[in-house]
Amino acid sequence: MSLRLGSLILFGAVVLATAAPADARNIVLSNDDGLTANVKALYDALKADGHDVIVVVPCAQQSGMGAALRPMRPLQPLASDCVNGAARAGDPGAGVMTRADLGPDFHYLDGTPVMATLYGIDVLAQARWGRAPDLVLSGPNIGLNAGTIVISSGTVSNAQYAMIRGIPAIALSAVEQSESGPDLRNPLATSVAGKTMELIRQLDARAGDSPLLPPGLGLNVNFPASVETAQWRMSRIGSYSPYELRFVEDLGRATGRQTTSPMPGLLFSRATGEPAAEQGEDEAAVARAAISVSVIQIAYDAPADSRSQVSQTLAPLISQ
């Protein structure tokens, strides 16, 4: 997806900060972290702008689950409490959060992030609005989802599944410092929510009565640590990543721990290398200081010129 197309979709990020309040939309808000300050802050901001919002998140922390599903397996009563007391052991496998200080808009599901999102789209949205939501928001995640890590991101996969259903979707990710405890309070989460509202207002102002994004497209947005002063910048998924992921024979030794026997495992760490010159527009590089906005498409379909090139190579075989 070209930066030019991305710029056309946003119609110039320079006007984001002055966009007028958005028209009311029906929104499903999900994530892969469970009940967090980021979700609560964004819900409050959306409601303040007049939107009708259904929150539905996984019961437990589900980072790195990507597009994982558990088909044909009925949900059982909770075996343990959900994150930050959203629901308690013995409560149903999905339903309205039983935490006392949250209203009926807040729901949980004991499953993967995509399962929670589909529960919101297929069950909760139909019950409330009789149709699909106008927008699916995924996040803001605790930690960036930038670069190659997006293929294992539940946050981005939520947006992908919404896009497959023809629903405009935006994946949102903030730095790890946006995390909070059971009080669901964090000033950074509030700042991220405020910036997210700028984006939604701009999209809505341009869309009018039309969908917020063109069919088959979504956005992956990453917020840097200094959110308040950060500028909006178009970016691309690219090949640079802020993280390194590799399997090691002994996870204990790789992390400096003394172990009596090898502990094979997946090592997740911050990248040590700097982006190359040609990676300057990659979202992981942009998100160091700016709010990166990358246009994403459904699944893994290659651009038309790439498909044509491979088709020509395989023409003798395919024509047989």
Phi and psi in degrees as GROMACS dihedral restraints (atoms count N, CA, C in turn):
[ dihedral_restraints ]
;  ai    aj    ak    al  type     phi  dphi    fc
    3     4     5     6     1   -80.7    20    10
    4     5     6     7     1   155.1    20    10
    6     7     8     9     1   -64.4    20    10
    7     8     9    10     1   -30.8    20    10
    9    10    11    12     1   -62.3    20    10
   10    11    12    13     1   -44.5    20    10
   12    13    14    15     1   -64.1    20    10
   13    14    15    16     1   -40.7    20    10
   15    16    17    18     1   -61.3    20    10
   16    17    18    19     1   -39.8    20    10
   18    19    20    21     1   -65.9    20    10
   19    20    21    22     1   -36.9    20    10
   21    22    23    24     1   -63.9    20    10
   22    23    24    25     1   -37.2    20    10
   24    25    26    27     1   -65.3    20    10
   25    26    27    28     1   -41.4    20    10
   27    28    29    30     1   -85.2    20    10
   28    29    30    31     1   -13.0    20    10
   30    31    32    33     1    54.7    20    10
   31    32    33    34     1    36.8    20    10
   33    34    35    36     1    93.1    20    10
   34    35    36    37     1   107.6    20    10
   36    37    38    39     1   -69.8    20    10
   37    38    39    40     1   -12.9    20    10
   39    40    41    42     1   -64.2    20    10
   40    41    42    43     1   -20.3    20    10
   42    43    44    45     1  -100.8    20    10
   43    44    45    46     1     5.1    20    10
   45    46    47    48     1   -59.3    20    10
   46    47    48    49     1   -44.0    20    10
   48    49    50    51     1   -67.5    20    10
   49    50    51    52     1   -18.1    20    10
   51    52    53    54     1  -111.2    20    10
   52    53    54    55     1    10.7    20    10
   54    55    56    57     1   -64.2    20    10
   55    56    57    58     1   146.2    20    10
   57    58    59    60     1   -74.6    20    10
   58    59    60    61     1   159.7    20    10
   60    61    62    63     1   -54.9    20    10
   61    62    63    64     1   143.0    20    10
   63    64    65    66     1   -77.8    20    10
   64    65    66    67     1   156.7    20    10
   66    67    68    69     1   -69.0    20    10
   67    68    69    70     1   157.3    20    10
   69    70    71    72     1   -66.1    20    10
   70    71    72    73     1   133.9    20    10
   72    73    74    75     1  -128.4    20    10
   73    74    75    76     1   154.4    20    10
   75    76    77    78     1   -90.7    20    10
   76    77    78    79     1   120.4    20    10
   78    79    80    81     1  -128.1    20    10
   79    80    81    82     1   133.9    20    10
   81    82    83    84     1  -101.3    20    10
   82    83    84    85     1   126.2    20    10
   84    85    86    87     1  -114.1    20    10
   85    86    87    88     1   118.8    20    10
   87    88    89    90     1  -131.4    20    10
   88    89    90    91     1  -177.0    20    10
   90    91    92    93     1  -167.2    20    10
   91    92    93    94     1  -166.1    20    10
   93    94    95    96     1  -124.8    20    10
   94    95    96    97     1     9.4    20    10
   96    97    98    99     1  -104.0    20    10
   97    98    99   100     1   -10.3    20    10
   99   100   101   102     1    86.5    20    10
  100   101   102   103     1  -161.5    20    10
  102   103   104   105     1   -71.6    20    10
  103   104   105   106     1   119.3    20    10
  105   106   107   108     1  -138.0    20    10
  106   107   108   109     1   167.3    20    10
  108   109   110   111     1   -62.2    20    10
  109   110   111   112     1   -37.5    20    10
  111   112   113   114     1   -59.0    20    10
  112   113   114   115     1   -45.3    20    10
  114   115   116   117     1   -67.5    20    10
  115   116   117   118     1   -44.5    20    10
  117   118   119   120     1   -63.3    20    10
  118   119   120   121     1   -42.5    20    10
  120   121   122   123     1   -65.4    20    10
  121   122   123   124     1   -41.4    20    10
  123   124   125   126     1   -69.6    20    10
  124   125   126   127     1   -39.4    20    10
  126   127   128   129     1   -57.9    20    10
  127   128   129   130     1   -47.8    20    10
  129   130   131   132     1   -60.4    20    10
  130   131   132   133     1   -41.0    20    10
  132   133   134   135     1   -67.8    20    10
  133   134   135   136     1   -40.7    20    10
  135   136   137   138     1   -64.3    20    10
  136   137   138   139     1   -42.7    20    10
  138   139   140   141     1   -66.0    20    10
  139   140   141   142     1   -37.0    20    10
  141   142   143   144     1   -63.4    20    10
  142   143   144   145     1   -26.8    20    10
  144   145   146   147     1   -89.3    20    10
  145   146   147   148     1     3.4    20    10
  147   148   149   150     1    93.4    20    10
  148   149   150   151     1     6.5    20    10
  150   151   152   153     1   -78.0    20    10
  151   152   153   154     1   152.5    20    10
  153   154   155   156     1   -96.1    20    10
  154   155   156   157     1   120.4    20    10
  156   157   158   159     1  -125.9    20    10
  157   158   159   160     1   132.0    20    10
  159   160   161   162     1  -111.0    20    10
  160   161   162   163     1   123.0    20    10
  162   163   164   165     1   -98.2    20    10
  163   164   165   166     1   129.6    20    10
  165   166   167   168     1  -145.3    20    10
  166   167   168   169     1   116.7    20    10
  168   169   170   171     1  -131.4    20    10
  169   170   171   172     1   159.5    20    10
  171   172   173   174     1   -63.1    20    10
  172   173   174   175     1   149.8    20    10
  174   175   176   177     1   -63.9    20    10
  175   176   177   178     1   -43.6    20    10
  177   178   179   180     1  -112.2    20    10
  178   179   180   181     1   163.5    20    10
  180   181   182   183     1   -61.0    20    10
  181   182   183   184     1   127.2    20    10
  183   184   185   186     1  -129.6    20    10
  184   185   186   187     1    29.2    20    10
  186   187   188   189     1   -59.8    20    10
  187   188   189   190     1   142.4    20    10
  189   190   191   192     1    81.6    20    10
  190   191   192   193     1     4.2    20    10
  192   193   194   195     1   -82.4    20    10
  193   194   195   196     1   -12.3    20    10
  195   196   197   198     1    56.3    20    10
  196   197   198   199     1  -129.8    20    10
  198   199   200   201     1   -98.5    20    10
  199   200   201   202     1    25.7    20    10
  201   202   203   204     1   -59.5    20    10
  202   203   204   205     1   143.4    20    10
  204   205   206   207     1  -134.5    20    10
  205   206   207   208     1   161.8    20    10
  207   208   209   210     1  -130.9    20    10
  208   209   210   211     1    71.0    20    10
  210   211   212   213     1   -68.8    20    10
  211   212   213   214     1   149.7    20    10
  213   214   215   216     1    60.4    20    10
  214   215   216   217     1    28.1    20    10
  216   217   218   219     1  -125.5    20    10
  217   218   219   220     1   101.4    20    10
  219   220   221   222     1   -58.1    20    10
  220   221   222   223     1   143.0    20    10
  222   223   224   225     1   -73.9    20    10
  223   224   225   226     1   136.3    20    10
  225   226   227   228     1  -101.1    20    10
  226   227   228   229     1   163.4    20    10
  228   229   230   231     1   -54.6    20    10
  229   230   231   232     1   149.5    20    10
  231   232   233   234     1   -61.4    20    10
  232   233   234   235     1   132.3    20    10
  234   235   236   237     1   -84.1    20    10
  235   236   237   238     1   -20.9    20    10
  237   238   239   240     1  -150.4    20    10
  238   239   240   241     1   168.7    20    10
  240   241   242   243     1   -65.4    20    10
  241   242   243   244     1   150.7    20    10
  243   244   245   246     1   -79.8    20    10
  244   245   246   247     1   165.9    20    10
  246   247   248   249     1   -54.7    20    10
  247   248   249   250     1   132.3    20    10
  249   250   251   252     1    54.8    20    10
  250   251   252   253     1    32.0    20    10
  252   253   254   255     1    68.9    20    10
  253   254   255   256     1    25.2    20    10
  255   256   257   258     1   -59.3    20    10
  256   257   258   259     1   -37.7    20    10
  258   259   260   261     1  -152.7    20    10
  259   260   261   262     1   165.4    20    10
  261   262   263   264     1  -115.5    20    10
  262   263   264   265     1   158.5    20    10
  264   265   266   267     1   -52.0    20    10
  265   266   267   268     1   134.4    20    10
  267   268   269   270     1    97.3    20    10
  268   269   270   271     1   -18.8    20    10
  270   271   272   273     1   -68.3    20    10
  271   272   273   274     1   161.4    20    10
  273   274   275   276     1   -58.1    20    10
  274   275   276   277     1   162.0    20    10
  276   277   278   279     1   -67.7    20    10
  277   278   279   280     1   -16.5    20    10
  279   280   281   282     1  -154.6    20    10
  280   281   282   283     1   147.5    20    10
  282   283   284   285     1   160.0    20    10
  283   284   285   286     1  -167.8    20    10
  285   286   287   288     1   -71.2    20    10
  286   287   288   289     1   136.2    20    10
  288   289   290   291     1   -57.9    20    10
  289   290   291   292     1   137.7    20    10
  291   292   293   294     1   -95.5    20    10
  292   293   294   295     1     0.8    20    10
  294   295   296   297     1   -62.0    20    10
  295   296   297   298     1   132.5    20    10
  297   298   299   300     1   -67.1    20    10
  298   299   300   301     1   -31.3    20    10
  300   301   302   303     1   -90.9    20    10
  301   302   303   304     1    11.4    20    10
  303   304   305   306     1  -115.6    20    10
  304   305   306   307     1   146.2    20    10
  306   307   308   309     1   -88.9    20    10
  307   308   309   310     1  -172.8    20    10
  309   310   311   312     1   -71.8    20    10
  310   311   312   313     1    -5.2    20    10
  312   313   314   315     1   -76.7    20    10
  313   314   315   316     1   -14.1    20    10
  315   316   317   318     1   -98.4    20    10
  316   317   318   319     1   123.3    20    10
  318   319   320   321     1  -129.1    20    10
  319   320   321   322     1   158.5    20    10
  321   322   323   324     1  -131.2    20    10
  322   323   324   325     1   162.8    20    10
  324   325   326   327     1  -148.2    20    10
  325   326   327   328     1   133.2    20    10
  327   328   329   330     1   -85.3    20    10
  328   329   330   331     1    78.2    20    10
  330   331   332   333     1  -169.0    20    10
  331   332   333   334     1  -161.7    20    10
  333   334   335   336     1   -80.1    20    10
  334   335   336   337     1   166.0    20    10
  336   337   338   339     1   -56.4    20    10
  337   338   339   340     1   -45.8    20    10
  339   340   341   342     1   -63.9    20    10
  340   341   342   343     1   -36.8    20    10
  342   343   344   345     1   -61.0    20    10
  343   344   345   346     1   -42.9    20    10
  345   346   347   348     1   -62.7    20    10
  346   347   348   349     1   -42.6    20    10
  348   349   350   351     1   -64.5    20    10
  349   350   351   352     1   -44.0    20    10
  351   352   353   354     1   -66.0    20    10
  352   353   354   355     1   -34.5    20    10
  354   355   356   357     1   -60.4    20    10
  355   356   357   358     1   -40.8    20    10
  357   358   359   360     1   -66.0    20    10
  358   359   360   361     1   -41.4    20    10
  360   361   362   363     1   -74.1    20    10
  361   362   363   364     1   -48.0    20    10
  363   364   365   366     1   -85.3    20    10
  364   365   366   367     1   -28.3    20    10
  366   367   368   369     1  -112.4    20    10
  367   368   369   370     1   -59.1    20    10
  369   370   371   372     1   -69.5    20    10
  370   371   372   373     1   -44.0    20    10
  372   373   374   375     1   -64.7    20    10
  373   374   375   376     1   -40.5    20    10
  375   376   377   378     1   -64.3    20    10
  376   377   378   379     1   -39.3    20    10
  378   379   380   381     1   -67.2    20    10
  379   380   381   382     1   -35.6    20    10
  381   382   383   384     1   -89.0    20    10
  382   383   384   385     1   -45.8    20    10
  384   385   386   387     1  -111.3    20    10
  385   386   387   388     1   -12.3    20    10
  387   388   389   390     1    72.7    20    10
  388   389   390   391     1    15.5    20    10
  390   391   392   393     1  -165.0    20    10
  391   392   393   394     1   177.5    20    10
  393   394   395   396     1   -69.3    20    10
  394   395   396   397     1   155.6    20    10
  396   397   398   399     1   -68.3    20    10
  397   398   399   400     1   162.6    20    10
  399   400   401   402     1   -77.1    20    10
  400   401   402   403     1   -23.1    20    10
  402   403   404   405     1  -156.6    20    10
  403   404   405   406     1   140.0    20    10
  405   406   407   408     1  -113.5    20    10
  406   407   408   409     1   125.3    20    10
  408   409   410   411     1  -109.6    20    10
  409   410   411   412     1   131.7    20    10
  411   412   413   414     1  -118.0    20    10
  412   413   414   415     1   114.6    20    10
  414   415   416   417     1   114.8    20    10
  415   416   417   418     1  -155.8    20    10
  417   418   419   420     1   -67.1    20    10
  418   419   420   421     1   135.1    20    10
  420   421   422   423     1   -73.1    20    10
  421   422   423   424     1   153.1    20    10
  423   424   425   426     1   -88.3    20    10
  424   425   426   427     1    95.9    20    10
  426   427   428   429     1   115.1    20    10
  427   428   429   430     1   145.6    20    10
  429   430   431   432     1   -71.2    20    10
  430   431   432   433     1   146.9    20    10
  432   433   434   435     1  -120.2    20    10
  433   434   435   436     1    79.3    20    10
  435   436   437   438     1  -129.5    20    10
  436   437   438   439     1   142.2    20    10
  438   439   440   441     1    76.7    20    10
  439   440   441   442     1  -148.2    20    10
  441   442   443   444     1   -65.9    20    10
  442   443   444   445     1   -18.0    20    10
  444   445   446   447     1   -67.3    20    10
  445   446   447   448     1   -14.5    20    10
  447   448   449   450     1   -62.5    20    10
  448   449   450   451     1   -24.2    20    10
  450   451   452   453     1   -69.7    20    10
  451   452   453   454     1   -18.1    20    10
  453   454   455   456     1  -110.3    20    10
  454   455   456   457     1    11.5    20    10
  456   457   458   459     1   -88.6    20    10
  457   458   459   460     1   123.3    20    10
  459   460   461   462     1   -66.0    20    10
  460   461   462   463     1   -33.8    20    10
  462   463   464   465     1   -59.0    20    10
  463   464   465   466     1   -49.1    20    10
  465   466   467   468     1   -72.5    20    10
  466   467   468   469     1   -36.0    20    10
  468   469   470   471     1   -64.2    20    10
  469   470   471   472     1   -35.4    20    10
  471   472   473   474     1   -56.6    20    10
  472   473   474   475     1   -46.7    20    10
  474   475   476   477     1   -64.0    20    10
  475   476   477   478     1   -39.7    20    10
  477   478   479   480     1   -59.7    20    10
  478   479   480   481     1   -45.8    20    10
  480   481   482   483     1   -66.6    20    10
  481   482   483   484     1   -34.8    20    10
  483   484   485   486     1   -65.6    20    10
  484   485   486   487     1   -43.1    20    10
  486   487   488   489     1   -61.4    20    10
  487   488   489   490     1   -39.0    20    10
  489   490   491   492     1   -60.3    20    10
  490   491   492   493     1   -33.2    20    10
  492   493   494   495     1   -81.1    20    10
  493   494   495   496     1     0.7    20    10
  495   496   497   498     1    83.6    20    10
  496   497   498   499     1    18.7    20    10
  498   499   500   501     1  -103.8    20    10
  499   500   501   502     1   128.3    20    10
  501   502   503   504     1   -55.7    20    10
  502   503   504   505     1   139.2    20    10
  504   505   506   507     1  -145.7    20    10
  505   506   507   508     1   146.3    20    10
  507   508   509   510     1  -134.5    20    10
  508   509   510   511     1   125.4    20    10
  510   511   512   513     1   -93.6    20    10
  511   512   513   514     1   132.0    20    10
  513   514   515   516     1  -124.2    20    10
  514   515   516   517     1   135.5    20    10
  516   517   518   519     1  -141.7    20    10
  517   518   519   520     1   137.5    20    10
  519   520   521   522     1  -119.9    20    10
  520   521   522   523     1   173.7    20    10
  522   523   524   525     1   -73.4    20    10
  523   524   525   526     1   166.6    20    10
  525   526   527   528     1   -60.2    20    10
  526   527   528   529     1   -25.8    20    10
  528   529   530   531     1   -69.4    20    10
  529   530   531   532     1    -3.0    20    10
  531   532   533   534     1   -83.5    20    10
  532   533   534   535     1    -0.6    20    10
  534   535   536   537     1   -69.2    20    10
  535   536   537   538     1   155.9    20    10
  537   538   539   540     1  -145.2    20    10
  538   539   540   541     1   174.0    20    10
  540   541   542   543     1   -93.0    20    10
  541   542   543   544     1  -160.4    20    10
  543   544   545   546     1   -61.5    20    10
  544   545   546   547     1   -17.6    20    10
  546   547   548   549     1   -73.8    20    10
  547   548   549   550     1   -12.5    20    10
  549   550   551   552     1    56.8    20    10
  550   551   552   553     1    38.1    20    10
  552   553   554   555     1  -124.7    20    10
  553   554   555   556     1   132.5    20    10
  555   556   557   558     1  -163.8    20    10
  556   557   558   559     1   119.8    20    10
  558   559   560   561     1   -56.5    20    10
  559   560   561   562     1   -34.2    20    10
  561   562   563   564     1   -66.5    20    10
  562   563   564   565     1   -38.2    20    10
  564   565   566   567     1   -60.7    20    10
  565   566   567   568     1   -39.0    20    10
  567   568   569   570     1   -65.8    20    10
  568   569   570   571     1   -40.0    20    10
  570   571   572   573     1   -66.1    20    10
  571   572   573   574     1   -41.5    20    10
  573   574   575   576     1   -62.7    20    10
  574   575   576   577     1   -40.8    20    10
  576   577   578   579     1   -62.2    20    10
  577   578   579   580     1   -41.8    20    10
  579   580   581   582     1   -62.1    20    10
  580   581   582   583     1   -42.5    20    10
  582   583   584   585     1   -67.0    20    10
  583   584   585   586     1   -37.3    20    10
  585   586   587   588     1   -61.3    20    10
  586   587   588   589     1   -37.6    20    10
  588   589   590   591     1   -64.7    20    10
  589   590   591   592     1   -34.0    20    10
  591   592   593   594     1   -59.7    20    10
  592   593   594   595     1   -43.9    20    10
  594   595   596   597     1   -63.3    20    10
  595   596   597   598     1   -46.8    20    10
  597   598   599   600     1   -65.2    20    10
  598   599   600   601     1   -40.2    20    10
  600   601   602   603     1   -63.2    20    10
  601   602   603   604     1   -40.0    20    10
  603   604   605   606     1   -67.2    20    10
  604   605   606   607     1   -44.8    20    10
  606   607   608   609     1   -60.2    20    10
  607   608   609   610     1   -42.5    20    10
  609   610   611   612     1   -68.4    20    10
  610   611   612   613     1   -38.6    20    10
  612   613   614   615     1   -62.6    20    10
  613   614   615   616     1   -35.2    20    10
  615   616   617   618     1   -82.0    20    10
  616   617   618   619     1   -30.5    20    10
  618   619   620   621     1   -76.9    20    10
  619   620   621   622     1   -34.0    20    10
  621   622   623   624     1    63.6    20    10
  622   623   624   625     1  -124.4    20    10
  624   625   626   627     1   -87.9    20    10
  625   626   627   628     1     0.6    20    10
  627   628   629   630     1   -89.6    20    10
  628   629   630   631     1   167.9    20    10
  630   631   632   633     1   -57.5    20    10
  631   632   633   634     1   153.2    20    10
  633   634   635   636     1   -68.7    20    10
  634   635   636   637     1   -25.4    20    10
  636   637   638   639     1  -137.0    20    10
  637   638   639   640     1   154.6    20    10
  639   640   641   642     1   -61.4    20    10
  640   641   642   643     1   152.6    20    10
  642   643   644   645     1   -56.2    20    10
  643   644   645   646     1   137.3    20    10
  645   646   647   648     1    80.8    20    10
  646   647   648   649     1     2.6    20    10
  648   649   650   651     1  -120.2    20    10
  649   650   651   652     1   149.9    20    10
  651   652   653   654     1  -142.2    20    10
  652   653   654   655     1  -174.9    20    10
  654   655   656   657     1  -126.9    20    10
  655   656   657   658     1   142.5    20    10
  657   658   659   660     1  -115.5    20    10
  658   659   660   661     1   115.4    20    10
  660   661   662   663     1  -118.1    20    10
  661   662   663   664     1   130.3    20    10
  663   664   665   666     1  -123.8    20    10
  664   665   666   667     1   130.2    20    10
  666   667   668   669     1  -103.6    20    10
  667   668   669   670     1   132.9    20    10
  669   670   671   672     1   -77.9    20    10
  670   671   672   673     1   178.0    20    10
  672   673   674   675     1   -65.4    20    10
  673   674   675   676     1   -40.2    20    10
  675   676   677   678     1   -91.2    20    10
  676   677   678   679     1    78.9    20    10
  678   679   680   681     1   -71.7    20    10
  679   680   681   682     1   -43.7    20    10
  681   682   683   684     1   -57.9    20    10
  682   683   684   685     1   -38.2    20    10
  684   685   686   687     1   -99.9    20    10
  685   686   687   688     1     0.3    20    10
  687   688   689   690     1   -73.6    20    10
  688   689   690   691     1   143.1    20    10
  690   691   692   693     1   -94.9    20    10
  691   692   693   694     1   155.7    20    10
  693   694   695   696     1   -82.5    20    10
  694   695   696   697     1   136.8    20    10
  696   697   698   699     1  -141.4    20    10
  697   698   699   700     1   136.9    20    10
  699   700   701   702     1   -70.3    20    10
  700   701   702   703     1   145.3    20    10
  702   703   704   705     1  -146.5    20    10
  703   704   705   706     1  -176.6    20    10
  705   706   707   708     1  -135.7    20    10
  706   707   708   709     1   156.4    20    10
  708   709   710   711     1   -56.4    20    10
  709   710   711   712     1   -53.0    20    10
  711   712   713   714     1    67.4    20    10
  712   713   714   715     1  -167.7    20    10
  714   715   716   717     1  -111.9    20    10
  715   716   717   718     1    -8.2    20    10
  717   718   719   720     1   -84.8    20    10
  718   719   720   721     1   140.0    20    10
  720   721   722   723     1  -132.9    20    10
  721   722   723   724     1   144.2    20    10
  723   724   725   726     1   -79.0    20    10
  724   725   726   727     1    -3.7    20    10
  726   727   728   729     1  -127.9    20    10
  727   728   729   730     1   157.1    20    10
  729   730   731   732     1  -119.7    20    10
  730   731   732   733     1   138.1    20    10
  732   733   734   735     1  -132.9    20    10
  733   734   735   736     1   119.6    20    10
  735   736   737   738     1  -154.1    20    10
  736   737   738   739     1   150.7    20    10
  738   739   740   741     1   -86.8    20    10
  739   740   741   742     1   137.4    20    10
  741   742   743   744     1  -125.3    20    10
  742   743   744   745     1   154.8    20    10
  744   745   746   747     1   -72.9    20    10
  745   746   747   748     1   -30.0    20    10
  747   748   749   750     1  -137.7    20    10
  748   749   750   751     1    98.9    20    10
  750   751   752   753     1   -65.7    20    10
  751   752   753   754     1   -33.9    20    10
  753   754   755   756     1   -61.5    20    10
  754   755   756   757     1   -49.9    20    10
  756   757   758   759     1   -64.7    20    10
  757   758   759   760     1   -37.7    20    10
  759   760   761   762     1   -65.1    20    10
  760   761   762   763     1   -25.2    20    10
  762   763   764   765     1  -106.2    20    10
  763   764   765   766     1    11.9    20    10
  765   766   767   768     1    79.7    20    10
  766   767   768   769     1    20.7    20    10
  768   769   770   771     1  -102.3    20    10
  769   770   771   772     1   146.9    20    10
  771   772   773   774     1   -85.8    20    10
  772   773   774   775     1   124.4    20    10
  774   775   776   777     1  -130.1    20    10
  775   776   777   778     1   153.3    20    10
  777   778   779   780     1   -81.7    20    10
  778   779   780   781     1   -20.2    20    10
  780   781   782   783     1  -150.1    20    10
  781   782   783   784     1   157.4    20    10
  783   784   785   786     1   -57.9    20    10
  784   785   786   787     1   143.0    20    10
  786   787   788   789     1  -124.1    20    10
  787   788   789   790     1    86.5    20    10
  789   790   791   792     1   -59.0    20    10
  790   791   792   793     1   143.3    20    10
  792   793   794   795     1  -177.1    20    10
  793   794   795   796     1   174.3    20    10
  795   796   797   798     1   -93.1    20    10
  796   797   798   799     1   120.7    20    10
  798   799   800   801     1   -93.5    20    10
  799   800   801   802     1   126.4    20    10
  801   802   803   804     1  -119.1    20    10
  802   803   804   805     1   121.1    20    10
  804   805   806   807     1  -147.5    20    10
  805   806   807   808     1   166.9    20    10
  807   808   809   810     1   -75.8    20    10
  808   809   810   811     1   143.6    20    10
  810   811   812   813     1   -67.6    20    10
  811   812   813   814     1   142.4    20    10
  813   814   815   816     1   -99.1    20    10
  814   815   816   817     1   -22.8    20    10
  816   817   818   819     1   -81.2    20    10
  817   818   819   820     1   155.4    20    10
  819   820   821   822     1   -91.8    20    10
  820   821   822   823     1   152.5    20    10
  822   823   824   825     1   -64.4    20    10
  823   824   825   826     1   141.9    20    10
  825   826   827   828     1   -72.7    20    10
  826   827   828   829     1   168.2    20    10
  828   829   830   831     1   -57.4    20    10
  829   830   831   832     1   -38.9    20    10
  831   832   833   834     1   -77.0    20    10
  832   833   834   835     1    -4.4    20    10
  834   835   836   837     1  -102.0    20    10
  835   836   837   838     1    14.1    20    10
  837   838   839   840     1   -62.9    20    10
  838   839   840   841     1   -27.0    20    10
  840   841   842   843     1   -95.1    20    10
  841   842   843   844     1    -0.9    20    10
  843   844   845   846     1   -64.5    20    10
  844   845   846   847     1   139.9    20    10
  846   847   848   849     1   -60.5    20    10
  847   848   849   850     1   -33.1    20    10
  849   850   851   852     1   -66.0    20    10
  850   851   852   853     1   -30.6    20    10
  852   853   854   855     1   -78.4    20    10
  853   854   855   856     1   -43.5    20    10
  855   856   857   858     1   -62.3    20    10
  856   857   858   859     1   -39.8    20    10
  858   859   860   861     1   -70.1    20    10
  859   860   861   862     1    -3.9    20    10
  861   862   863   864     1   -65.4    20    10
  862   863   864   865     1   -33.9    20    10
  864   865   866   867     1  -133.1    20    10
  865   866   867   868     1   -18.2    20    10
  867   868   869   870     1  -123.0    20    10
  868   869   870   871     1   168.7    20    10
  870   871   872   873     1   -85.6    20    10
  871   872   873   874     1   110.8    20    10
  873   874   875   876     1   -86.7    20    10
  874   875   876   877     1   135.0    20    10
  876   877   878   879     1  -124.5    20    10
  877   878   879   880     1   109.8    20    10
  879   880   881   882     1  -110.2    20    10
  880   881   882   883     1   136.7    20    10
  882   883   884   885     1   -84.6    20    10
  883   884   885   886     1   128.3    20    10
  885   886   887   888     1  -117.8    20    10
  886   887   888   889     1   153.7    20    10
  888   889   890   891     1  -116.3    20    10
  889   890   891   892     1   173.9    20    10
  891   892   893   894     1   -72.4    20    10
  892   893   894   895     1   129.1    20    10
  894   895   896   897     1    54.3    20    10
  895   896   897   898     1  -135.2    20    10
  897   898   899   900     1  -118.0    20    10
  898   899   900   901     1    16.1    20    10
  900   901   902   903     1   -61.2    20    10
  901   902   903   904     1   131.6    20    10
  903   904   905   906     1   -81.5    20    10
  904   905   906   907     1   158.3    20    10
  906   907   908   909     1   -61.0    20    10
  907   908   909   910     1   158.9    20    10
  909   910   911   912     1   -58.9    20    10
  910   911   912   913     1   -40.6    20    10
  912   913   914   915     1   -66.9    20    10
  913   914   915   916     1   -34.8    20    10
  915   916   917   918     1   -70.2    20    10
  916   917   918   919     1   -40.3    20    10
  918   919   920   921     1   -62.7    20    10
  919   920   921   922     1   -41.2    20    10
  921   922   923   924     1   -63.4    20    10
  922   923   924   925     1   -40.7    20    10
  924   925   926   927     1   -63.1    20    10
  925   926   927   928     1   -45.2    20    10
  927   928   929   930     1   -69.6    20    10
  928   929   930   931     1   -36.8    20    10
  930   931   932   933     1   -60.9    20    10
  931   932   933   934     1   -39.0    20    10
  933   934   935   936     1   -65.4    20    10
  934   935   936   937     1   -39.3    20    10
  936   937   938   939     1   -63.7    20    10
  937   938   939   940     1   -38.6    20    10
  939   940   941   942     1   -92.7    20    10
  940   941   942   943     1     1.5    20    10
  942   943   944   945     1   -53.8    20    10
  943   944   945   946     1   -45.3    20    10
  945   946   947   948     1   -60.5    20    10
  946   947   948   949     1   -35.2    20    10
  948   949   950   951     1   -74.3    20    10
  949   950   951   952     1   -46.6    20    10
  951   952   953   954     1   -68.9    20    10
  952   953   954   955     1   -32.0    20    10
  954   955   956   957     1   -77.2    20    10
  955   956   957   958     1    -8.5    20    10
